[in-house]
Structure formats: C-alpha cells, structure tokens
Amino acid sequence: MATAHSVVSGSPSPLNSRRRFLQTAASAVAAPFILPSGSYSKPLNSMLQVANIGVDGMGFADLKNIGNHPKAKLVAFCDIDSNRFEKADKEYPGVPHYVDYMQMLEQLGDKVDAVSVSTPDHAHARASIEAMKRGKHVYCQKPLAHTVWECRQMRLWADKTGVITQMGNQIHSNLEYRLAVRLLREGAIGKVKEIHSWVGVDGRERTDYLDRPAKEKETAPPPNVDWNLWLGAAPERPYVADAYHPFVWRDWQVFGSGALGDFGCHIFDPLFTALELTAPVSIRAEHDGINGEIWPGPERVHYVFPGTKFTVGNTLKITWYDGKLQPAKELAQMPETLNLPKAGSLVIGELGNAVIPHVAGPRLYPLEKFQTFAYPRDVTGTPHWHVWINHIFEGTRTDGGFHYAGPLAEAVQLGNVAARFPGETMEWNTETMKIAGKPAAEALLSKTYRKGFEVSPA
C-alpha cells in the first residue's frame, strides 16, 4: 500500500568546490529556511505517538525517518497487505498491526498523536482527513491527494482543525533545494522570465498494460491482500496480479497521478517557494494520445501563473516535460561538454540562468558570468520528517504544511486534468474552482466515491 520514490541525480557539477560543500553540508541540521507563523496544538505526551498507514516502499522510508527522531514513538502499523510488514517489524519489533486505518484510529484513540499516510494517491485524502478530524497531526506523501477538490479539502481541514501537517516532498527541506530557493529569492539571476521543468519517466513507465487487463487475467486476490480496502474510494474492479498492487498503480488514472503527480510536487517545489507562486490561470497539455485508463506517454504541459515580485511581467510561463522530453540545452547557456540533468528545472532570468537538478546543487550559467559568484555558505538541510515533528512540539506551522502543499498539489493535478483534453487551453479560476467553458474538464476536478469510502468536505 505504500508508495515508492525515485531519486534522479543531475550531471556532475563543474564547480568542484561547490560540490564538496554540498556533500559535506547536506547532513547538517538547522532551523527551517522560511520561518513559520501561527500557533497550534502541541502533543499531550512527552513522546509523539505516530501511527503509520502504508509501511513498505516509501512508507518504510517515512516510518524509519519518523521513528529515528528522539521524541517519536511508532505505535501502530497499518497496511492492507500482511506481507508488507516484514521490514517494519525487523526495524521496530512489537508494534501492533492493523489492516483498516479506520479501525486503528477508533481503537487507539488518544494513544495516537499523529499519522503518516504513505498509500497510493487515491487513498491519501480520506486517510488524512479522517485523522485530522480526530485531531491527529498528519504527514502525507505527495502529490497530497488524487484530485484538485481533494487537495483543496486537505488544506481546508488542516486550517479548520489546527493540526500540524507536512507533505512528503522531502527535498523541500534538503540543502540543495533550499540553496536554489535562496539564489532565486536573492536575485542571483535577476527577476525570472520563464521556467522549464522536466523528469525522465512518463505516465506509462511501470505497468505492462496500456488498457484494462483482459478478463482472463482476473483472479481472486491472495489471502494476504484485502482488495476491498486497497480499492477504497475507487470504483470496483477485479484483482489482477502485478497490474495494480503493490506499486504499478502509479500509471492508472483511477489510482495514481502519472509522472506529473509523481514528480511535480518535488520539481515545482523550489519554484513555488522561491517565487511565491499561487494558482495557475491557464493550463494546456500536449501529447500523443490518452485513453480512460493509463496516463499519457511523453507530454508537455504549459502553465501560465500570475507574476510575482520575483518575476518579469504580469505572468510567468512554466513548461513541464516528461518521458525524456527536455527543453533545448541551448536555453541554459551551459558549456557544450555538459548536459541538462535527467530531471529538474531551468530557470531563465534577466541576468542569467539557474539549473536546479532533482536532486543536486543548483548551478548558474553562463559559467563565465558567474565565475566569481559567491554561493551562500550558511544554507543547510534538515530531515523533512524531523521538521514536522519539531514543529508539532513547538506548536507552530511548518513551511511545507498543507496551507502551502495544497495549492502546489492543485497545480499538479490541474495538469492531469488538462492531459485528458490535449491541445485545449484550460482557463482556471481558483476562487470559484471553475474551468471556463469546459464542463467535461471541470467534472474531473473531483470524482465519485465508492460507498463507505467518501471524503468529507471541510
């Protein structure tokens, strides 16, 4: 039930001294880069009692990084697949197992202070909101939720309940992204003119299927899998071995969010943070075709955002590429001997360009212009999970909470709405949650829930 996560390294930096700095400083711990505000409820216990929903794949990484905080205690593991408890049990023996997180929340009550949600995308919203409704602090994996409406409700429930939240785009707290934010905010390349962002995978990367599996592939689920709970809010469909669970769900529209959902909340994150981006005003997708089951192959998604004090003009264009598509290398003004990283962003400014790899230190180009540039030496990274826990004990909001992650995830999922209507421009009104003149697209902002798995509106 847990997600997995890929880390793609960029090409080697020509600035060897900078690379050594990044390598040696990456493990340093410091206060959050952007100071939070507000006051929220603190845990009642001296140890933060955390329940984990989804315990293998990215769920194991989440529980291990939460569990190694000196003031965190793991008190429950929940997964619909009993075969996926093994690694967690070896690391933290004796923690009770649950199959249904609703039963877990009801039975444990005040014995749980906080919940980590590491499930397929289609299950994020209900699990997180049911925890928030009970006053539990929530750490939820990206892309936060499966639809634009769910992302909005996640933010509203966090505001309504006052719990401390964090989305699992963990590079948000890494040195590399924090340094990129610092460079952009301090005007190292001047005001920003346009941005290109990309990742090497596409929406058909993991599954062998391009359409719904044939009926002869359908079988009864194995005894270790509660298929009803795995489906959750999604419409009924038969179990097919190795088609959906444990991780190939990412490519299916009804369960996952494709390449854009997988990586958009990572790669857009330093851009949203540094430039104070809000909601896009228009989105248009381009690709070779899509059906009603699998996300498209290589695509471009063109976003237009309102300009900010860090950008040139009244609007800012951001183009997303996936499936090995990239912008022209010449736009970066980098040396012929270097290539763009496999994933990241190219930020084009008035005074130069920044390449922000996923995950490596940012580089400024053209090199001859920045030969004497002094990179900041006081930027450090903090384990993202520990930021969340520290703020719970402080009673203060994190800078990666759902108030921030909600709009970021909405922008990502709007790209996935546009992907269903290639070539059509979607004009988005974030206040009314309307897409002008596109009722079919507007219908995809939300979805119908299977009875018993509804998501509560705030």
SULWOUR-V16946 format. One record per residue. RES is the residue in one letter. PSI is psi as a letter, one per 20 degrees, with the letter a starting at -180 (* if undefined). OMEGA is omega in whole degrees, 0 to 359 (NA if undefined). BURIAL is + if it has 24 or more other ideal C-beta (glycine too) atoms within 12 Angstrom, else -. Layout:
# SULWOUR-V16946
<<RES,PSI,OMEGA,BURIAL> <RES,PSI,OMEGA,BURIAL>>
This chain:
# SULWOUR-V16946
<<M,i,182,+> <A,q,177,+> <T,r,168,+> <A,r,184,+> <H,p,179,+> <S,q,174,+> <V,p,182,+> <V,p,181,+> <S,q,177,-> <G,r,178,+> <S,q,184,+> <P,p,179,-> <S,q,175,+> <P,i,183,+> <L,n,187,+> <N,h,180,-> <S,h,178,-> <R,h,180,+> <R,g,179,+> <R,h,178,-> <F,g,180,+> <L,g,183,+> <Q,h,183,-> <T,h,184,-> <A,i,188,+> <A,h,183,+> <S,i,182,-> <A,q,180,-> <V,p,181,-> <A,r,176,-> <A,q,179,-> <P,q,186,+> <F,g,178,+> <I,p,186,+> <L,p,180,-> <P,r,175,+> <S,r,179,-> <G,r,179,-> <S,p,186,-> <Y,r,183,+> <S,q,179,-> <K,r,179,+> <P,q,182,+> <L,i,185,-> <N,r,178,-> <S,h,174,-> <M,q,176,-> <L,o,183,+> <Q,o,190,+> <V,p,172,+> <A,p,184,+> <N,p,178,+> <I,o,189,+> <G,o,192,+> <V,j,176,+> <D,r,183,+> <G,c,178,+> <M,h,176,+> <G,h,177,+> <F,g,177,+> <A,g,180,+> <D,g,183,+> <L,h,180,+> <K,g,180,+> <N,h,172,+> <I,g,184,+> <G,h,180,+> <N,j,171,-> <H,p,186,+> <P,i,181,-> <K,j,178,+> <A,q,176,+> <K,p,179,+> <L,p,188,+> <V,i,179,+> <A,q,173,+> <F,p,180,+> <C,p,176,+> <D,q,180,+> <I,i,182,+> <D,o,184,+> <S,i,178,+> <N,i,187,-> <R,j,178,+> <F,i,193,+> <E,g,182,-> <K,g,180,-> <A,g,181,+> <D,h,178,-> <K,h,181,-> <E,h,183,-> <Y,m,183,+> <P,q,174,-> <G,i,179,-> <V,p,183,+> <P,q,178,+> <H,q,173,+> <Y,q,175,+> <V,h,185,+> <D,o,182,+> <Y,h,177,+> <M,g,176,+> <Q,g,179,-> <M,g,181,+> <L,g,181,+> <E,g,184,-> <Q,h,184,-> <L,h,176,+> <G,c,183,-> <D,i,176,-> <K,i,176,+> <V,p,175,+> <D,h,189,+> <A,q,183,+> <V,p,171,+> <S,p,184,+> <V,o,182,+> <S,m,184,+> <T,r,166,+> <P,q,188,+> <D,h,187,+> <H,i,180,+> <A,i,185,+> <H,g,193,+> <A,g,184,+> <R,g,181,+> <A,g,182,+> <S,g,183,+> <I,h,177,+> <E,h,176,+> <A,g,180,+> <M,h,179,+> <K,h,179,+> <R,j,176,+> <G,j,181,+> <K,p,172,+> <H,q,188,+> <V,p,167,+> <Y,o,183,+> <C,p,180,+> <Q,q,173,+> <K,q,7,+> <P,k,179,+> <L,g,180,+> <A,r,191,+> <H,h,179,+> <T,r,178,+> <V,g,180,+> <W,g,179,+> <E,g,177,+> <C,g,179,+> <R,g,181,+> <Q,h,177,+> <M,g,179,+> <R,g,183,+> <L,h,178,+> <W,h,177,+> <A,g,177,+> <D,g,185,-> <K,h,185,-> <T,h,180,+> <G,j,177,+> <V,r,180,+> <I,p,185,+> <T,r,177,+> <Q,p,172,+> <M,q,185,+> <G,l,169,+> <N,m,197,+> <Q,h,180,+> <I,i,174,+> <H,h,183,+> <S,j,179,+> <N,q,177,+> <L,g,188,+> <E,g,180,+> <Y,h,179,+> <R,h,176,+> <L,g,178,+> <A,g,178,+> <V,g,181,+> <R,g,182,+> <L,g,181,+> <L,g,183,+> <R,h,181,+> <E,j,172,-> <G,k,181,+> <A,h,178,+> <I,j,182,+> <G,a,177,-> <K,q,187,+> <V,p,182,+> <K,g,178,+> <E,r,184,+> <I,q,172,+> <H,p,181,+> <S,q,185,+> <W,r,173,+> <V,q,186,+> <G,h,181,+> <V,r,174,+> <D,a,185,+> <G,j,178,+> <R,k,191,+> <E,h,194,+> <R,h,183,+> <T,q,174,+> <D,i,184,-> <Y,q,172,-> <L,i,177,-> <D,r,181,-> <R,p,180,-> <P,q,179,+> <A,q,184,-> <K,h,181,-> <E,i,177,-> <K,i,185,-> <E,p,178,-> <T,r,170,-> <A,q,178,-> <P,q,178,+> <P,q,184,-> <P,h,180,-> <N,i,185,-> <V,p,170,+> <D,n,187,+> <W,h,178,+> <N,g,179,-> <L,h,177,+> <W,g,177,+> <L,g,178,+> <G,c,184,+> <A,i,185,+> <A,q,177,+> <P,q,178,-> <E,p,168,-> <R,q,182,+> <P,q,175,-> <Y,p,173,+> <V,p,183,+> <A,p,175,-> <D,j,178,-> <A,h,184,+> <Y,g,183,+> <H,p,13,+> <P,h,182,+> <F,i,182,+> <V,j,175,+> <W,h,188,+> <R,h,187,+> <D,i,182,+> <W,p,183,+> <Q,h,185,+> <V,i,182,+> <F,h,186,+> <G,a,186,+> <S,k,174,+> <G,a,182,+> <A,h,180,+> <L,g,177,+> <G,h,182,+> <D,g,188,+> <F,i,184,+> <G,g,181,+> <C,i,172,+> <H,g,192,+> <I,h,175,+> <F,i,189,+> <D,g,180,+> <P,h,178,+> <L,g,179,+> <F,g,182,+> <T,g,186,+> <A,g,188,+> <L,i,180,+> <E,l,179,+> <L,q,180,+> <T,c,180,+> <A,q,176,+> <P,q,176,+> <V,h,174,+> <S,q,181,+> <I,p,176,+> <R,p,181,+> <A,q,176,+> <E,p,175,+> <H,a,187,+> <D,i,178,-> <G,r,184,-> <I,q,172,+> <N,a,181,-> <G,j,186,-> <E,g,189,+> <I,q,175,+> <W,q,184,+> <P,r,173,+> <G,b,184,+> <P,p,183,+> <E,r,167,+> <R,p,175,+> <V,p,183,+> <H,o,178,+> <Y,q,167,+> <V,p,180,+> <F,q,170,+> <P,q,177,+> <G,r,177,-> <T,a,180,-> <K,i,180,-> <F,j,185,+> <T,r,177,+> <V,p,175,+> <G,a,185,-> <N,i,180,-> <T,r,178,-> <L,p,178,+> <K,p,173,+> <I,p,177,+> <T,p,177,+> <W,p,176,+> <Y,q,169,+> <D,r,181,+> <G,l,178,+> <K,j,170,-> <L,q,178,+> <Q,r,171,+> <P,r,176,+> <A,p,182,-> <K,h,182,-> <E,h,179,-> <L,h,183,+> <A,i,184,+> <Q,k,179,+> <M,r,181,+> <P,q,180,-> <E,h,183,-> <T,i,181,-> <L,q,176,-> <N,q,172,-> <L,q,178,+> <P,r,181,+> <K,h,178,+> <A,q,178,+> <G,b,181,+> <S,q,170,+> <L,o,181,+> <V,o,183,+> <I,p,183,+> <G,r,179,+> <E,h,187,-> <L,i,183,+> <G,a,185,+> <N,q,175,+> <A,p,171,+> <V,p,183,+> <I,n,181,+> <P,r,172,+> <H,n,3,+> <V,o,175,+> <A,r,183,+> <G,q,178,+> <P,q,178,+> <R,q,180,+> <L,p,181,+> <Y,q,1,+> <P,q,187,+> <L,g,184,+> <E,h,180,-> <K,h,186,-> <F,k,181,+> <Q,h,182,-> <T,j,181,-> <F,p,180,+> <A,o,177,-> <Y,p,178,+> <P,p,181,+> <R,i,185,-> <D,j,178,-> <V,p,179,+> <T,r,180,+> <G,q,180,+> <T,p,174,+> <P,p,187,+> <H,g,180,+> <W,h,181,+> <H,h,174,+> <V,g,180,+> <W,g,182,+> <I,g,180,+> <N,g,181,+> <H,h,174,+> <I,g,180,+> <F,h,177,+> <E,h,184,+> <G,k,181,-> <T,q,183,+> <R,q,175,+> <T,r,177,+> <D,i,177,+> <G,k,181,+> <G,r,185,+> <F,i,175,+> <H,h,178,+> <Y,g,185,+> <A,h,180,+> <G,g,178,+> <P,h,177,+> <L,g,180,+> <A,h,176,+> <E,g,180,+> <A,g,178,+> <V,g,183,+> <Q,h,172,+> <L,h,175,+> <G,h,178,+> <N,h,172,+> <V,g,180,+> <A,h,180,+> <A,h,179,+> <R,i,182,+> <F,m,186,+> <P,p,178,+> <G,i,181,-> <E,p,178,-> <T,p,178,+> <M,o,177,+> <E,o,191,-> <W,p,173,+> <N,o,186,-> <T,h,180,+> <E,g,182,-> <T,i,185,-> <M,l,181,+> <K,q,173,-> <I,o,190,+> <A,p,173,-> <G,j,183,-> <K,m,182,+> <P,h,179,-> <A,h,177,-> <A,g,180,+> <E,h,179,+> <A,h,182,-> <L,j,174,+> <L,h,178,+> <S,a,180,+> <K,r,177,+> <T,p,184,-> <Y,q,174,+> <R,q,184,-> <K,p,180,-> <G,i,180,-> <F,k,182,+> <E,q,176,-> <V,p,183,+> <S,p,174,+> <P,q,181,-> <A,*,NA,->>
